[in-house]
C-alpha cells in the first residue's frame, strides 16, 4: 500500500473524524459527562480522547507510543470512546431534535412497561404518538402503536374492544403510509444515484430505460390521502426523473412544489435538511432554465433565511448551507456574466473545503472545483482555470461525476488553446479523446468540437475567424437537441465561439444574451 493511500485511510478513521468534528461546547459537554460518571476522569478512554483531540494527523504508532494504550487494546478502547462520545452528544440540548425526543419518550415508556406500570406507559406512548404524527414521523408512530397493542393485551379495561379496533386501524393506516413513503423514497434515491453515476440520458435507449424504470416503480396512491412526507418523496422522485431526461421546466415545477410544502416555520425546524435540499433544487432548476429574476429572488431569500437563523444550524445543516449557498453564488455570476465580481468567492470556498474536508464527499469537491475553473475561464484567467481542472482530472475517484470528468477535459483543452500552449495541444487532444472513449461518453457535440479544435492548429491566422464561424454553425444545431444539449449545460461552448467570432470577452457575450431574459 502506498504512503498516500495509508495517509488517506488514517485521516478517515471514524473516531478521529468524530472528535475533530466536535465544537467547543460539545467538547465541554463531554468533559462534564465524563466527570459525572465518577472515577472516570483518569480512565484510559478519556486520556485517549484528550490525546486525539490535540493530534493533528491520525497515526496509530504515535498513539501507541504515548503509553496510553497497548496495540492489542487500542481497537476496543477506541470503540468504547466512540460510544461514550455519542452518548454525550445525544444528551446535548443542541441535538435534542423532535425525533430524539420521541425516541426518548418511547424508551421511557418501554422501561415503565417492563416494570409492569402499564397505565403510565400508555400515557407516555399516547403523548409520543401525537408528537410523531404531528411531525410526520410515521415510522416511529407505527412502532409506538405496535407497543400500545402489546400493552393493551395485558392492561385489561372495559374499553378494550373499542381500543383494539382503534389501534388496529391506526396500525393499518400507518403501515400503508410507510409502505408508500418507502417505495417513493427508494425510487427517488435510485434515480438520484443513476444521475450521479451516469449523468443525463444520452440517447433514446437510455431515455426508454429511465422512463420504464420510473413508471414500473411508481407505487399506486391516492393523492388526497398523502401526507407531507409522502408528497415530498413523490415530488423528489419526479424531480430526479425530470433532471435525468433533461426536462428542466418540469424540474422547476417539482422543485417549487417541494419548497411550497414547507409552509410553516415548524416544518422547516423539524425537517431542515429536506428544506435545504428543496431550496437548492429550486435554485438549480431556475439556473438551468435561466429564470434569472426567480433565481435572484430565491437566492436573496435563502441568504436572508440563513442570516436571520430561520434554518436550524447544526454541523450537518452548516455543511449543506455552505455547499448550496456558494454553488449558487457562483451560478449567479455565471448567469449575469459577472465573473470578475465572483472571484472573491474562491478563497472562501477553498477555506471551507479545507474546514469540512473530513465530511465532504469527493463528488461535491470536484463539482466546486469545476465551477471555480469555469469562473476563471469566464474571466479569461486560463492558467488558473487549468490549475483547478487538473485537480479534477487527477482525482482518483472517477466512479462518480463522470460527466464532470469529461467536460473538465474538454474545458482543459480550450484553456490550453486560449493560453497559446499549442505545443501541448496535440497531447491534450489525444488524452481527452481516449478518456471519452473509455468512459463511453463521446457525444456528437464533443466529437464535432474536438475534431474542429484540433484542426485549428493548421489554420492560417487570417482564416481563423471564419473557421470559428463554421464550428459555431455545426454546434448550434445541437443547442436544443434532446440528448446533445446537456453538453452546453456544463460548458457554454457557443458563447465562447461567439466571443472568438466577435472578438469580445465571453463575459460580455453572456451579458448581452441575458438582457432580454432578465426583462
N, C-alpha and C positions, 0 to 999 in steps of 0.2 A: 504493500500500500504506500502511495506517495505521501510525502510530508504534507502537501496541501490538502489532500483528502482527509488525512488524520486530523489536521487542524480544524477542518470544517466540521468533522464529526464531533470533536471535542466541544466546539462552540455551540453545537446543537444539543448538548447534554441537557435533558429536561429539567433537572433540579437547578442547574446553573442558570438556565434561561429564566426559570420561575423567580429565582432570587433577584436576578438583575432587573426583572420587570416590576419589583415591589417599589411602591412610592415610600417617601419618608414616613408618612402616617401609618402605612401598612407595616413597615419595619418596627415602628414604635409599638404598634398593636401586638406584634409577635413577641417583642421583648416583655410586654406586660402579661401576655398569655402564658409565656414560659414561666415567668415569675409566680403566677397564680397557681401553677401546677405544684409548687413546693418541692424543694430538693432537686429541681431540675436545672437550676441556673448554671451549675457546673457540669451538667450532663454532656456526654460526648456529642449528641446531636446538635446542641446549642453551640458548642465550641466549633463544630463543623460549619454551622450557619455563619458565625462571625468570621471564620476564615474565608469562606467562599464569597462573602459579602465584599471583602477587601480585594479579592483576587481579580486581576484584570483579564486574564485568559485562563480558561479551564485547563488544568494539567494534573492528571492523577498522580504523576511522580512527585510533584510539588506537595500535593495534599498528603500523600503517604509519608513523605519526608518531614512533614510538620510534626509527626508523632501523635497526632490526634487519634488516628485510627490505623489499624493494620490493613494490608491489601485484602485479606480474607474477609474482614468485617465491613469494608467500605460499601459494598453493594447494599447490605441490609441497613446500614446506618443512613445511607442516602435515601432509601425507601421510607424509613421512619421519619426523617426530617421533612421529606416531601409531604407526607401525610399530615404532620403537625402544622406545616405552613398552610395547607388547605383548610384545616380545621379553624385556624386563626383567621384566615380570610373569610370563611363562612360566618364567623362571629362578628366580623367588622360591619358596623352600621352602613358603610358606603356600599356594601354588596348585598344589603337586605332588599332585594327586589321582590316583586309580588310572588314570583314562582317559588323563591326560597321561603317566603313567609307561609305560603300554602303548604309546602312540603313540611315545614316545621310543625304546623297545626296537625297535619296528617300523622307525623311521628309521635306527637304528644298524645293524640287520640289512640294510636296503636299501643302505647305504653299503658294508658288507662284501661283499654280493653283487656290487655294481658293481666292486669291486676283485678279484673272482674268488675270494674266500675263502668258498667255498660251505659248507664244514663249519661254520665259525664262525657264518656267517649262519643256518644251520638250527638251530644250538644256541640262539641268541638267540630265534629265532622260536618254538621249542618252549616256551621259558620264558614268552614273551609270550602265547602261545596259552593256556597253563594259567591265567595271570593273568586273561585276558579271559573265559574260560569260568567261572572261579571267581567272577567278579564280574558275570556275566550281560551282559557287553559283547560280544554276539554279532555285531554289525555289524563290529567291529574283528577279532573272531575269524575271520570269513569272509574279510576282507582278508588276514589272516595265512596262512590255508590256501591261498588263491589264489597268494600269493607262494611258499609252500612248493612248490606244484605246478610253478611256473615253474623254481625252482632244481633240483628233483629231475630235471627233464628234462636238466639239464646236469651234475649231480653223479651220475654213474653208479655204482650199487652193486649187489651181487648181490640185495639185498632189494628192488630197485626195483618188481617186480611187486606184492608184498605192500603196499609203501609206497604205490604208486599207487592200489590198491584202497581202502586205509585213508583216504587223503586225499580220494578221490572220494566216499566215504560221508560223511566229515565235512563236506565242502563241500555235499553234497545236504541233509543234515540241518540244517545252519546256515542254508542258503538257505530251506528250508521254514519254519523257526522265524522267520526275519527277515521273510518274507512275511506270516505270520500276525500277528506283532507290529506290522508296518507297517499292515496293514488295521485292526487293533484300535485302534491309536493314531490313525489317520486318523478312524475313526468317533467315538472319544472327543472329539477336537479339534473335529470338525464339530458334534457335539451341544452341546458347551460354547459354541461360537461362536453357535449358534442361541439358546441360553438367554440369553447376554449381549445379543444383538441384539433378541430378541423377548419375553424373559420366559417365564413358564409358559404352557402351552397354554390358550387362552381359549374354545375351542368344540370341537364334535365333529369339524369339518373339520380343525382343527389337530392334534387328537389322532390322527386317522387318518393324517395326513401323517407325523407324527413316528414313529408305530408302524411304518408301512410303510418309512420311511427307515431305521429301526433294524434291522428284520428283513431287508431287502434287502441291507444292507451288512455284516451279521454273518457273518464267514467260518466255514466248517466247520472244526472242530478236534476233536482227541482230548484231553479234559481231562487224562487221566493223563500225557500227554506234554508238557504245558505247563510251562515253567519260571517262575521268579519274574517275569521281565519280561512274559511273555505273560499271566500271570494278573493282574498289576497293571493292564494295559491293558484286559483283559476286564472286570474289576470296575469300572474307571473308566467304561467305555462304558455298563455297566448303571446305574451311579450317575447319570450325566448324563441318561440316558433317564428314570430314576425321578424325578429332580428336575423334568424338563420336564413329565411327566404328573402331577406332584404326588402321587406315591405315596411319601410321606416315610418310612413304615415300611420300604419296600424300599430307600430311600436309606440309611437307618440300617444295614440289613443289609449292603449292599455297602461302605459306608464302614468298617464294622467288619472286613469281610474284607480291605480294603486295609491297615488298620493291623496286623491279625494276620499279614500276610505278612512284616512286619519283625520276625521272631522272634529276631534276634540283633543285638548292637551293631555287628557287622561290616557288616550290610546297611544300618543307619542311617548309618554312617560313609561307606559307598560311595554311597548314594543319599539324602542328607539332604533335598534338595528334594522328592522324591517322598514321603518320610516326613512332612515338614511339611505338605504338601498333604493327605495322607491323614488326619492328625490334625485338620486344620481341617474336612475333610468330616465326620468323625465328630462333632465338636463342633457343627457347623451342623445336622446331621441330628438330633442329640439335642435341640437347641434347638427345632427345628421340630415334633418330636413330643412336646415337653415332658417328656422323660425327665430330670427335674430331678436326681435322685440320680446318674444316669450322667453328666450334663453337669458337675456339680460335681466328681465324681471325676476325670473326664478332664481338666478344666481345671487342677485341682490337680496332677495327674501331669505335665501339659505344663509348668507353671511349674517344677516340681522338675527336670525334664529340662533346662530352659534354665539354671536356677541352677547345676546341677551339671555344666554343659557336656557333657552326653551327646550333644548335637547339634552337629556341627562348625559353627564360626562363621566365616563369611566375609561379604563385603559383600552377597552375594546372599541367604544364609540370614538375615543380620541384618535385611534389609528384610522378608522373609517373616514372620519371628518377630514383628516389630512389627505387621504387618497382622493376622496371625492371633490373636496374644495379646490385643491391645487391642480388636479387634472382638468377641472372645468375652468379654472382661471386661465390655464394655457389655452383651452378651447376658445375662450373669449377673445384672446389676442389673435388666434387663427382666423376666427370669424371676421374680425374687423381688419385684419391685415396689419395690426399694430404690434408687429413682432418685437421691435426695439423696446417698446414700453413694457414688455413682458420679461425682459432679461433679468430683472431683479428677482424673479421667482426661482431662478436656477440655484442660487446659493441656499435659499430657504429649503427647497426640495431636497438638495443633497444633504444638508444638515439633518433633515428629518428622516431621510433614508438611513443615515448613519445611526440616528437615535433609535429607530424601530427595526433595525436590520435583523435582529433575532426573531422578530414576529412577522416580518413581511415576506409574503410568498414571492418567489423569483419572478413569476409572471407579472406582478404589479411593478416590480423594479424595472423590468425590461420595458414595460409599457411607458413608464415615466421617462426612461432614457430616450425612447423613440420620440416622444413628444418634445423633449428638450432639443434633440437633434433637428426636428422639424422647425423649432423656434429659431435655432441658429441658421438653418438653411434659409428661412424667410428673411433673416437679417443680412444674408449674404456672407456670414461668417462660416465659410465652408470647412475650414480646418477644424474649428470647434465642433461643427456638425459631425465630421468624420470621427473625432475622438469618442463621441457618445455612441455613434453607430458601431464602432469597434467593440464597445462594452457589450453590445447585444450580439454581434457576430461571434465574439469569443466566448459567449456564455455557454457553459457546458450543458445546461438543461434546455434542450430543444424539443422536448416531448410536448410542451405546451407552447402556445403563441406562435404556431408555425407561420401564420400569415405575416406576423410582425418580423420574424426572422427573414422571410423572403423579401419583404418590402424594405427592410433595413439594408439589404444588399443592393437593391436597385437604387435607393437614395444614395448609398455609398458610391455607386458608380457615377451618378450625376454630380455628386460633390467633388469627386476626383476630376471629372471633366471641367467643372467650374474653376477648380484650383489650377488648372493647366497642367495637371500631373499626367500628361499624355503617355509618358514612358511606362506608367503603371496601368494604363487603361486596358490594354490587351489582357493582362493577367487578371485584373478585376472582372473583366467581361467573362473570361473562361470560368473563374471561380463561381461567379454568380449563376451562370448558365448551368454548370454542373450541379450546384446546390438546388436549383429549382427543379431540375430533372429528378434528382434524388428524392426530393420532397413530393414529387408528382403534383407540383403546384404551378406548372407553367401554363399561364393563360394566354389567350390570343393577344391581349393588350401588352403583356410582358414580352411576348415573342417579337411583336412588331417593334416595340420600343427598344429592346435590347439590340436587335439587328440594326436598327436605324442609328442608335448612338455609337455603335461600333464603327459604322461606315463613315461617321462624321470626321474621323481622323484622316480620311483620304480626300475630303472635300476642300477645294481652294477657298481661301478666306472670303473672296468676293461672292461666292456662291452659297455661303453658309446660311444666310437669311432665307433664301428660297428652299434650302434643304429642311430648315426648321418648319417652314410652311407645309411642306409635303408630309412631314412626320405628324404635324398637328391635324392635317386633313385625314390621315389614316386612323388616328386615335379618336378623333371627335365622334365618329360614328358609333363608338362603343360607350359613349358617356351615359346613355340611358338603357344600355343592354342589360337584361335581367340578371345575367351572371357575371359579365365582364365589368360592370360599373363599380364593383367593390374595390377594384384597383385604385379608383380615384378617391376613395374614402381614406385610404392610408397615405396616399401621396397625390397631391394636386399637380399631376404631370402637365395637364393642359395649361394651367396658369403659368407654369414655368416656361413652357414653349412659347406662350403668348408674350412673356416678358422678354424672351430672346428675339422674337419677331419684331416687337415694337420698341426694343431697346429701352425698356423701363424696368425698374425694380419689381420683383414679384409681389412685394407688399402693396405697391401702387395698383397693380392689376387686380388683386383681390379686393382692395378698397373700392375700385370702380365697379366691380361686379356686385358688391354687396349693397351699394347705394340704392338701387331700385327695390331690393328685397326689404331693406330697412324701413322704407316708407310705409 
